[in-house]
Amino acid sequence: MGPYTLASKRGQHKSKDSPPPMPRLVRWSTPLELMDARNIPAATNSFAAGLMGFVGFLRLVNKAFFASSWHLRTCSEIFMVWALATQAVYVVKLILAPRSCREDFLSAPTNASLCAFPITICSAMCNLLAMGWISQRSAAWGIGLGYGIFVLNTPWFISQVWGRAAPDTYFLIGTVGLCILAGCAPAHSFPNWLIALSMWGGLAAAALLLPRVTRRVLRDVSASAGPSGVLLQLTPSWLCSSWYAGLPAEGSHPAAFGSERLTALMGPLLFALHVGWVLLSAYCIWQRRKAMRESWFSPGFAGWTGTTEASASAAVYFYMQYPNSEFCVWWAAVMSCIAVVTVPLFNFMYFRSLEDWLQYQQMSAFVQDHQAGLVRFQAHQSQRKREGPRVNKRDSSGRVKIQMD
């Protein structure tokens, strides 16, 4: 029996749609010939991106609260190796099952998970440089490569979702992520115009998509029906942490076009949006708590790792700017505690579940959300066709009346 077989002796007594057993707290016991590399979920990239971002978060906490503790520095290096090992799992799929990876790229929901791969590259270069493992030139080339991959993928991702499905939280991953260069570039001698283009590109995508996504997620429980509801807070948190990561010690932000007033206003504004959308995200998670319990533990929980890390980083960055604010202290502490628990726990659950996922075809992250969005969009289009086009006519008093043909 070859390594690519979908059959599983362990699962022959189960029905086709039965869920895999819960992961065990012991070492793997399944022979390799019963595992299928094609079943490695595309969400592996999101788990790796969350861990890689968590490494940067630990360095930030070490700087903000512990004055460069040796213990946290060592801990961040351990998580760095863990993140690289997680990303290597999907590289194995790329080598052994390239056709399956191509299918992941061509499908909108799995393409959203693949967007995390270039983000991991950019984060890894920043962390490796900060740890002294690579040179600044190598880090700059790596960040340029990762960001180039992301930018090239963005038009394809937009073409797969725009005008085809109702807006959902996974829309934000492949679009607002344009701001990642703004958080990485200032320390690597990228030109200011490129940093500004990255930051304002992410802000433009957020202004266009976030209100629509928020409106649907709050009103339609079928949107982000599982654990992906947490992604609602990702956009403001991402933008806030990227802004402060690129903020120089003196002078204006590279994306502020030399305006110190814009530099002073933009950070608090993004932080206020971050706090508001974290609370909205908590409300959406509460609405979907039953669906989350039923889907535990699935690839969709990958979105929690990067999201909680980005929210914690935004909170700590703002605390570093306003250390005397009691609210900032408590908010940074709460967000940090959530990230410290969530990111390692969910990545541990990923590796414990991976043995079963390699034997059973799992539903990829965001697939259920995408299917619900397709149904919603098609229903909306059918309703508009039944109603007919709107024609504006004026009555005798000159007022506009809306009529249907």
C-alpha positions in Angstrom: 0.0 0.0 0.0 1.6 3.2 -1.2 2.1 6.4 0.8 -0.6 8.3 -1.2 -3.5 5.9 -0.6 -6.7 7.2 0.9 -7.6 3.9 2.5 -7.1 3.3 6.2 -7.3 0.0 7.9 -7.9 1.9 11.2 -11.0 3.5 9.7 -12.6 0.6 7.8 -15.2 0.0 10.5 -16.3 3.7 10.4 -18.7 5.3 8.0 -17.4 7.6 5.3 -18.7 10.7 7.1 -17.8 9.7 10.6 -15.4 12.1 12.4 -11.9 10.9 13.3 -11.2 9.9 16.8 -9.9 12.4 19.3 -6.1 12.8 19.3 -4.1 10.8 21.8 -1.5 12.1 24.2 1.0 9.5 23.2 3.4 9.2 20.4 2.2 8.4 16.9 1.3 4.7 16.4 0.0 4.7 12.8 2.4 3.2 10.1 3.5 5.7 7.5 2.0 3.6 4.7 -1.4 4.4 6.0 -1.0 8.1 5.9 -1.6 10.3 2.8 0.3 13.5 2.2 -2.6 14.9 0.2 -4.6 15.1 3.4 -2.2 17.7 5.0 -4.5 20.7 5.5 -3.7 24.0 3.9 -4.4 25.5 7.3 -0.9 24.2 8.3 0.4 27.5 6.9 -1.8 29.5 9.2 -0.7 27.5 12.2 2.9 28.2 11.2 2.3 31.9 10.7 0.6 32.1 14.1 3.6 30.5 15.7 6.1 32.7 13.8 4.2 35.8 14.8 4.2 34.5 18.4 8.0 34.5 18.3 7.9 38.2 17.5 5.3 38.8 20.2 7.6 37.1 22.8 10.5 39.4 21.7 8.1 42.4 22.1 7.0 41.3 25.5 10.6 40.7 26.5 11.4 44.3 25.6 8.3 45.9 27.1 8.0 44.0 30.4 11.2 42.1 31.3 14.1 44.1 30.1 15.5 41.4 27.8 15.2 38.3 29.9 17.4 35.4 28.9 14.6 33.0 29.6 12.1 34.6 27.2 14.8 34.9 24.6 15.5 31.2 24.8 11.8 30.5 24.8 11.4 32.5 21.6 14.1 30.5 19.9 12.3 27.3 20.8 9.1 28.6 19.3 11.1 29.6 16.2 12.2 26.0 15.7 8.6 24.8 16.3 7.2 27.3 13.7 9.8 26.2 11.1 8.9 22.5 11.8 5.2 23.3 11.3 5.8 25.0 8.0 8.0 22.1 6.9 4.9 19.9 7.2 3.3 21.7 4.3 6.6 21.7 2.4 6.4 17.9 2.6 3.0 18.1 0.9 4.4 20.4 -1.7 7.1 17.8 -2.5 5.0 14.6 -2.3 1.7 15.8 -3.6 2.2 18.9 -5.8 -1.2 18.4 -7.6 -3.0 18.6 -4.3 -1.2 21.8 -3.5 -2.2 23.2 -6.9 -5.8 22.4 -5.9 -5.3 24.3 -2.7 -4.1 27.3 -4.7 -7.0 27.3 -7.1 -9.7 27.1 -4.5 -10.6 30.4 -2.7 -11.0 29.1 0.9 -7.8 27.1 0.8 -6.0 29.9 -1.0 -6.8 32.1 2.0 -4.8 29.7 4.1 -2.0 29.7 1.6 -1.7 33.4 2.1 -0.2 32.7 5.4 2.9 31.1 3.8 4.5 34.4 2.6 3.5 36.0 5.9 5.5 33.3 7.6 8.5 34.1 5.4 8.4 37.8 6.2 8.0 37.2 10.0 10.7 34.6 10.0 13.2 37.0 8.4 12.5 39.6 11.0 12.8 37.2 13.8 16.0 35.5 12.5 17.6 38.9 12.0 16.7 40.0 15.6 18.2 36.8 16.9 21.4 37.4 15.0 21.0 34.2 12.9 21.1 35.9 9.5 22.5 39.1 8.0 20.4 42.2 7.3 20.9 41.8 3.6 19.6 38.2 3.7 16.6 39.4 5.8 15.8 42.1 3.3 15.9 39.7 0.4 13.7 37.2 2.3 11.1 39.9 3.2 11.0 41.1 -0.4 10.5 37.5 -1.6 7.7 36.8 0.8 5.9 40.1 0.1 6.3 39.6 -3.6 4.5 36.2 -3.4 1.7 37.7 -1.4 1.2 40.7 -3.8 1.2 38.4 -6.8 -1.4 36.1 -5.2 -3.7 39.0 -4.1 -5.3 39.6 -7.6 -6.0 35.9 -8.0 -7.6 35.7 -4.6 -9.8 38.7 -5.2 -10.9 37.3 -8.6 -12.0 34.1 -6.8 -14.2 35.8 -4.2 -15.3 39.2 -5.6 -18.8 39.0 -7.1 -19.0 35.2 -6.5 -19.7 34.9 -2.8 -21.1 36.9 0.1 -18.4 38.7 2.1 -16.9 36.7 5.0 -13.9 36.9 7.4 -11.5 34.9 5.2 -11.8 37.7 2.6 -9.6 39.8 4.9 -6.6 37.5 5.0 -5.6 37.8 1.3 -6.3 41.5 1.0 -5.5 43.4 4.2 -2.3 41.4 4.5 -0.8 43.9 2.1 0.2 45.9 5.2 2.8 43.3 6.3 5.6 45.0 4.6 5.0 48.2 6.6 5.7 46.2 9.8 8.8 44.6 8.5 10.5 47.1 6.1 11.7 50.1 8.2 14.6 48.1 9.7 15.7 46.8 6.3 16.2 49.9 4.2 13.1 49.7 2.0 12.1 53.0 0.5 9.5 55.1 2.3 7.1 55.1 -0.7 7.0 51.3 -0.7 6.2 51.2 3.0 3.5 53.8 2.5 2.1 51.9 -0.4 2.0 48.7 1.7 0.3 50.4 4.7 -2.3 52.4 2.8 -3.0 49.4 0.6 -3.9 47.4 3.7 -6.0 50.4 5.0 -7.8 50.7 1.7 -8.7 47.0 1.6 -9.9 47.3 5.2 -12.1 50.3 4.5 -13.6 48.5 1.5 -14.2 45.1 3.0 -14.3 45.3 6.8 -17.7 47.1 7.1 -19.4 44.7 4.7 -17.8 41.6 6.4 -18.8 42.9 9.9 -22.3 43.7 8.8 -22.9 40.1 7.5 -21.1 38.3 10.3 -23.2 40.2 12.9 -26.5 39.6 11.2 -26.0 36.2 9.6 -25.0 33.3 11.8 -24.2 31.2 8.7 -21.2 33.5 8.0 -18.1 32.3 9.7 -20.2 29.6 11.2 -17.4 27.9 13.0 -14.2 29.0 14.7 -13.3 31.5 11.9 -15.5 34.2 13.6 -12.4 35.2 15.5 -10.9 36.6 12.3 -13.2 39.6 12.6 -10.7 41.3 14.9 -7.7 40.4 12.7 -7.8 43.4 10.4 -7.7 46.3 12.9 -5.2 44.4 15.1 -3.0 43.7 12.0 -3.0 47.3 10.9 -2.4 48.6 14.4 0.6 46.3 15.1 2.0 47.0 11.6 1.8 50.7 12.2 3.6 50.7 15.5 6.2 48.1 14.3 7.2 50.6 11.6 7.1 53.6 13.8 10.6 55.2 14.2 11.9 56.4 17.6 11.9 60.0 16.3 10.1 61.8 13.5 7.1 60.8 11.4 6.0 57.4 10.3 7.3 56.4 6.8 3.7 56.0 5.7 2.7 59.4 7.0 4.3 61.4 4.2 6.3 63.5 6.7 3.3 64.6 8.7 3.9 64.3 12.4 0.3 65.1 13.1 -0.9 62.2 11.0 1.7 60.0 12.8 0.3 61.0 16.2 -3.4 60.5 15.2 -3.2 57.3 13.2 -1.9 55.0 16.0 -4.6 55.8 18.6 -7.3 55.6 15.9 -6.1 52.1 14.8 -5.9 51.0 18.5 -9.5 52.2 19.1 -10.7 50.2 16.1 -8.7 47.3 17.4 -10.4 47.4 20.8 -13.9 47.8 19.2 -13.5 44.9 16.8 -12.1 42.6 19.5 -15.3 43.1 21.4 -17.4 42.6 18.3 -15.4 39.4 17.6 -16.1 38.2 21.1 -19.8 38.7 20.6 -19.6 36.7 17.3 -17.7 33.9 19.0 -20.4 33.8 21.7 -23.1 33.5 19.0 -21.3 30.6 17.4 -20.2 28.8 20.6 -22.3 25.7 19.8 -20.8 25.3 16.3 -17.3 25.7 17.7 -17.9 23.0 20.2 -19.1 20.7 17.5 -16.1 21.4 15.2 -13.4 20.9 17.9 -10.6 20.3 16.9 -10.6 21.1 13.1 -8.2 23.0 10.8 -10.4 26.0 11.1 -9.0 26.8 14.5 -5.7 27.8 12.8 -7.2 31.3 12.5 -7.1 31.7 16.2 -3.3 31.6 16.4 -2.4 34.5 14.1 -5.4 36.5 15.2 -4.8 36.3 19.0 -1.1 37.0 18.4 -1.8 40.1 16.3 -4.3 41.4 18.9 -1.8 40.9 21.7 1.0 42.6 19.7 -1.2 45.6 19.0 -2.1 45.9 22.7 1.5 45.7 23.8 2.7 48.1 21.2 0.2 50.7 22.4 1.1 50.1 26.0 4.7 50.9 25.1 3.6 54.2 23.8 1.3 55.0 26.8 2.8 53.1 29.8 1.0 55.3 32.3 -2.5 54.4 31.2 -4.1 51.8 33.5 -6.4 50.7 30.7 -3.5 50.0 28.4 -1.8 47.9 31.1 -4.8 45.8 31.8 -5.7 45.4 28.1 -2.2 44.4 27.2 -2.1 41.9 30.1 -5.5 40.3 29.1 -4.6 40.1 25.4 -1.2 38.7 26.2 -2.6 36.0 28.4 -5.1 34.9 25.7 -2.2 34.7 23.2 0.1 32.8 25.5 -2.6 30.2 26.1 -4.1 30.0 22.6 -1.1 29.9 20.3 0.9 27.0 22.0 -2.3 25.0 22.8 -3.8 25.1 19.4 -0.5 24.3 17.7 0.0 21.4 20.1 -3.5 20.2 19.2 -2.6 20.5 15.5 0.3 18.1 15.8 -1.8 15.7 18.0 -4.6 15.8 15.4 -2.3 15.5 12.4 -1.9 11.7 12.7 -5.7 11.3 12.2 -6.0 14.0 9.6 -3.4 12.2 7.4 -5.8 9.2 7.3 -9.1 11.0 6.7 -10.1 13.6 4.3 -10.8 16.7 6.4 -12.9 19.7 5.5 -10.4 22.5 5.0 -10.6 25.8 6.8 -13.1 28.3 5.5 -14.7 25.8 3.1 -18.0 25.8 5.0 -17.9 29.6 5.2 -17.3 29.8 1.4 -20.1 27.5 0.6 -22.5 29.5 2.8 -21.3 32.6 1.1 -22.0 31.1 -2.3 -25.6 30.2 -1.3 -26.2 33.6 0.2 -24.8 35.4 -2.9 -26.9 33.3 -5.3 -30.0 33.8 -3.3 -29.4 37.6 -3.3 -28.9 37.5 -7.1 -32.1 35.5 -7.7 -34.1 37.9 -5.6 -32.8 40.9 -7.6 -33.7 39.1 -10.9 -37.3 38.4 -9.6 -37.7 42.1 -8.5 -36.4 43.5 -11.7 -34.3 46.6 -12.3 -35.1 49.7 -10.3 -36.2 52.7 -12.4 -36.4 56.2 -11.0 -39.4 58.3 -12.1 -40.7 61.6 -11.0 -44.3 62.3 -10.0 -46.3 65.5 -10.7 -44.7 67.2 -7.7 -41.2 66.5 -8.9 -40.4 63.9 -6.2 -38.5 60.8 -7.2 -40.5 57.5 -7.0 -38.9 54.1 -7.0 -40.7 51.7 -9.3 -40.1 48.1 -10.3 -40.5 46.8 -13.8 
